[in-house]
Amino acid sequence: MANQNVLDLRDVAAKSRELEGQVVTVEGWVRNHRKQKSIGFIEFYDGTVLAPMQIVYDDQVKDFAAVQAIRNGAAVRATGKLVPGRNGALEMQAAEIILEGDCTEDYPLQPKRHTLEFLRDIAYLRPRTRLFQAVFRVRSIAAQAVHNYFQSRGYVYVHTPLITANDAEGAGNTFTVTNQEMGKPYKAENDFFGRATALAVTGQLEAETYALAYKRVYTFGPTFRAENSNTKTHAAEFWMIEPEICFCDLNGLMDIEEDFLKSVVQEVLDKAMPELEFLQGYAKSNLIEKLQTLTQSHVARVTHAEAIDILQHATHPFEHPAVQGEDLFKEHEKYLTEEHFKSPVFVYDWPKEIKAFYMYQNDDGKTVRGVDLLVPGSGELMGGSERETRLDLLTGRMDELHISKEQMDWYVNLRRFGGCTHSGFGMGFERLIMYLTDIENIRDVIPYPRTPGNCEF
């Protein structure tokens, strides 16, 4: 049971003027302990607020010798009088400091700036650093903002399966799930599920089935992709946000995407300003201005063909030339958002051959009603589409891509049993957190990253 007489630092910070001069008790950890002959200074934190408290003690503190022996990383309970600190910082003149949990001399987090690579190797300790205290609080606030947005607008939260017998993206980069002994011939009839199964790359298709019952739904959970990539933006396990909306076409979807992103960013600005200020200083960036600008910006809209035409007429020296009918490179996204439009931009009506089978096919026979949202400083942040509702065109496209209609009859049947115009989008949650924090590597915005050759902790 929690000690009712103990205050969290966030409560102390919120009532600092009211509590000034009063004796309080706090519980938390020692980030740094500077000792002098008859005085000491402890940088104390408890994880409830980013700003630490300085605990000052002298040789009148109870059991002075034991207090001086407290090491960095130790858990302590401190009681003392709150006094004014420099520049409004929290400070306590301690009367008693009790060691709750000792810390050995080889504790790896010392009062210096550690590299991100080093901290990944001790990912179980990195949330104790100020950087990751900021990053993962932003992640927490952003996750709640996602739920707040959809719940306040009548969406139903659907938990889609993590084990699936289909590959919705058609990419084939999936992790096999089986109970059979590795190295021996695979026999589907002996498998736990009686068929080949994999970890899901998306919850979209199952979400569509629920959208056609509830009108508006969303999924928000882990997804998996066995892509052997070591870039800063790829991970084998990541979280996806995927809403599906009935009676909604591509234009309506773009309206929702814009409103959703601006709403989530604004909630983070409202609730995580101390963390954003710290992260901005860490990255030496204009993070807060970038986020504020996004919430107030007009989002441009161009077709894929128009975007390629803009790029082909640009005087900018691209490493990769822009080609009609082909995908955009990162440098193209950067030019469109930061140079040409100077704002976020929706690129829609993509070439059919580079998009998924379920996207609504336009009358030209060459493009589909897919859309990517590109934002300054990050590039692609969301991808979505109006879904194909015509049975013959959907099954025809599945045949072209050798996707089994029999295995996915439940999805095909949605076009036979009361189907309607519907649309949805997906956003990688870690991509959003990278954008919200100016942290460049996806490994540093998820608690325990899963990448090629790495599955620690």
QUIVENFEN-V991104 format. One record per residue. N is the residue number from 1. NEAR is the number of other ideal C-beta (glycine too) atoms within 10 Angstrom. D_FIRST is the distance of its C-alpha to the first C-alpha in Angstrom with 1 decimal. Layout:
n = <N	N>
near = <NEAR	NEAR>
d_first = <D_FIRST	D_FIRST>
This chain:
n = <1	2	3	4	5	6	7	8	9	10	11	12	13	14	15	16	17	18	19	20	21	22	23	24	25	26	27	28	29	30	31	32	33	34	35	36	37	38	39	40	41	42	43	44	45	46	47	48	49	50	51	52	53	54	55	56	57	58	59	60	61	62	63	64	65	66	67	68	69	70	71	72	73	74	75	76	77	78	79	80	81	82	83	84	85	86	87	88	89	90	91	92	93	94	95	96	97	98	99	100	101	102	103	104	105	106	107	108	109	110	111	112	113	114	115	116	117	118	119	120	121	122	123	124	125	126	127	128	129	130	131	132	133	134	135	136	137	138	139	140	141	142	143	144	145	146	147	148	149	150	151	152	153	154	155	156	157	158	159	160	161	162	163	164	165	166	167	168	169	170	171	172	173	174	175	176	177	178	179	180	181	182	183	184	185	186	187	188	189	190	191	192	193	194	195	196	197	198	199	200	201	202	203	204	205	206	207	208	209	210	211	212	213	214	215	216	217	218	219	220	221	222	223	224	225	226	227	228	229	230	231	232	233	234	235	236	237	238	239	240	241	242	243	244	245	246	247	248	249	250	251	252	253	254	255	256	257	258	259	260	261	262	263	264	265	266	267	268	269	270	271	272	273	274	275	276	277	278	279	280	281	282	283	284	285	286	287	288	289	290	291	292	293	294	295	296	297	298	299	300	301	302	303	304	305	306	307	308	309	310	311	312	313	314	315	316	317	318	319	320	321	322	323	324	325	326	327	328	329	330	331	332	333	334	335	336	337	338	339	340	341	342	343	344	345	346	347	348	349	350	351	352	353	354	355	356	357	358	359	360	361	362	363	364	365	366	367	368	369	370	371	372	373	374	375	376	377	378	379	380	381	382	383	384	385	386	387	388	389	390	391	392	393	394	395	396	397	398	399	400	401	402	403	404	405	406	407	408	409	410	411	412	413	414	415	416	417	418	419	420	421	422	423	424	425	426	427	428	429	430	431	432	433	434	435	436	437	438	439	440	441	442	443	444	445	446	447	448	449	450	451	452	453	454	455	456	457>
near = <3	7	9	5	8	16	20	16	21	14	15	22	19	13	14	16	9	10	17	12	9	11	12	17	15	25	18	21	20	22	18	17	21	11	14	9	7	11	14	21	15	26	17	25	20	19	15	15	20	20	16	20	22	18	25	16	24	12	12	10	22	13	12	16	7	12	23	18	13	20	13	17	21	19	16	23	15	24	18	20	15	23	13	13	15	7	5	11	13	21	20	25	16	22	14	14	26	16	17	11	9	12	16	8	7	5	14	12	18	10	10	6	7	15	8	14	10	11	20	17	14	15	18	11	14	22	15	17	16	17	21	20	19	23	26	19	21	23	24	12	18	22	17	14	21	22	14	13	21	19	12	9	15	10	19	15	14	21	11	21	12	14	12	21	16	20	15	21	15	14	12	10	15	20	16	13	18	15	8	14	8	7	5	8	7	12	8	12	6	12	16	11	13	10	10	14	20	20	19	28	23	21	28	26	20	23	21	21	16	20	28	17	11	13	17	20	27	25	24	20	17	15	23	21	19	16	15	10	14	10	10	13	17	17	24	20	17	20	21	21	24	24	29	30	22	19	12	22	14	22	14	14	25	20	12	19	25	19	12	22	22	18	18	23	21	16	17	25	17	10	17	23	12	14	24	20	14	22	23	19	11	17	14	8	14	13	21	15	10	18	20	14	15	23	14	8	16	10	19	17	17	18	16	24	17	13	28	21	14	18	21	12	9	15	4	11	6	13	7	13	11	21	11	12	14	14	14	24	16	13	16	23	21	17	20	26	22	15	12	17	20	13	17	25	23	22	25	25	20	26	17	20	11	13	19	20	21	23	23	21	20	17	6	10	7	15	22	27	22	25	26	24	25	25	24	21	17	21	22	18	20	24	18	28	24	25	27	23	14	12	14	9	13	25	17	13	18	19	12	11	9	7	19	11	12	6	13	18	10	11	19	15	12	20	18	9	7	8	18	14	15	22	27	26	23	19	24	21	21	24	21	27	22	22	23	27	28	20	23	13	17	20	22	22	25	20	13	13	21	17	18	13	6	16	11	11	10>
d_first = <0.0	3.8	6.5	8.6	11.7	11.6	14.0	14.8	18.4	19.5	18.7	20.4	23.3	23.6	23.8	25.5	28.5	26.6	24.2	27.1	27.6	24.2	21.7	18.5	15.7	15.1	13.6	15.7	18.8	22.4	25.1	27.9	28.5	31.9	33.0	35.9	37.3	35.6	33.2	30.8	29.4	26.3	25.9	22.2	20.5	17.1	18.5	17.8	21.4	24.5	25.7	24.4	24.1	26.4	25.1	28.1	28.3	31.3	32.3	30.8	27.2	25.5	26.6	28.7	29.9	26.5	25.6	28.9	28.2	25.1	26.3	26.0	23.2	20.8	17.2	16.9	15.2	18.0	18.8	22.2	24.5	25.1	28.8	31.1	31.4	34.4	35.0	31.9	29.6	26.2	26.6	24.8	26.7	24.2	24.1	21.6	20.4	18.2	18.5	15.3	17.4	21.2	23.6	27.1	30.4	31.2	28.4	30.5	29.3	31.3	32.2	35.0	35.8	35.4	37.4	35.9	37.5	35.8	32.4	33.0	33.5	29.9	28.4	25.0	24.9	26.8	24.0	23.3	26.7	27.5	29.9	27.6	24.8	27.5	28.9	25.8	24.5	28.0	27.8	24.6	26.2	29.4	28.0	26.5	29.9	31.6	29.7	30.2	33.9	34.6	32.3	33.9	37.3	36.9	36.5	34.9	32.6	34.0	32.5	35.6	36.0	35.5	38.2	41.6	45.2	46.6	46.8	46.9	48.1	50.8	50.1	49.5	46.9	44.3	42.2	43.4	41.0	42.5	41.8	45.2	45.9	46.8	50.4	51.9	53.8	51.6	52.3	50.7	51.3	49.1	46.2	43.0	43.8	47.5	48.2	47.5	44.1	42.3	39.1	39.6	41.0	40.3	39.0	41.9	44.2	41.6	40.5	44.1	44.1	41.2	42.7	45.8	43.8	41.4	43.6	40.9	38.2	36.4	34.8	32.3	31.4	32.5	36.2	38.2	41.6	43.4	45.4	46.3	45.9	44.5	44.9	42.3	41.7	41.5	38.6	38.6	35.3	34.6	33.3	35.7	35.8	38.5	39.5	42.4	44.3	47.1	50.2	49.7	52.4	52.3	52.8	49.9	47.7	48.5	47.6	44.1	43.5	44.4	42.3	39.3	39.5	40.1	37.2	34.7	36.1	36.0	32.3	31.5	33.8	32.1	28.5	28.9	31.6	30.0	29.6	33.1	34.5	33.1	34.4	37.7	38.1	37.1	39.7	42.2	42.8	43.2	40.1	39.2	42.9	43.2	40.3	41.6	45.1	44.0	42.4	45.7	48.2	50.7	50.4	53.8	55.0	57.7	58.9	58.7	62.5	62.4	59.8	62.0	65.0	63.2	62.3	65.8	67.4	65.0	66.5	63.3	63.9	61.6	61.2	61.2	63.6	62.4	64.1	64.4	62.7	60.3	56.7	55.6	54.7	52.0	54.7	56.1	52.7	52.4	55.9	55.5	52.3	53.0	56.7	58.4	56.0	53.7	51.0	49.0	51.4	51.5	53.9	54.9	57.5	57.1	59.6	59.1	59.5	56.4	54.0	52.3	54.2	52.3	53.3	55.9	59.4	61.6	65.2	66.5	65.4	64.1	60.8	57.6	55.4	52.7	51.1	49.2	47.5	48.3	46.6	47.7	46.0	44.7	47.3	46.5	43.1	43.6	46.0	47.0	49.9	51.4	51.4	54.7	55.4	58.9	59.0	62.1	61.1	57.6	59.1	61.9	59.5	57.5	60.8	61.7	58.4	58.6	55.4	55.5	55.9	55.5	52.1	51.0	52.8	49.6	49.6	53.3	53.2	51.2	54.6	56.2	53.8	53.5	52.9	52.9	52.8	49.4	47.9	44.8	43.6	41.3	39.5	37.8	34.4	34.6	38.1	36.6	33.9	36.7	38.6	35.7	35.0	38.4	37.0	40.1	38.7	36.8	35.1	33.2	31.8	30.2	27.3	29.2	32.9	35.2	38.8	41.9	41.3	37.6	34.7	32.3	28.6>
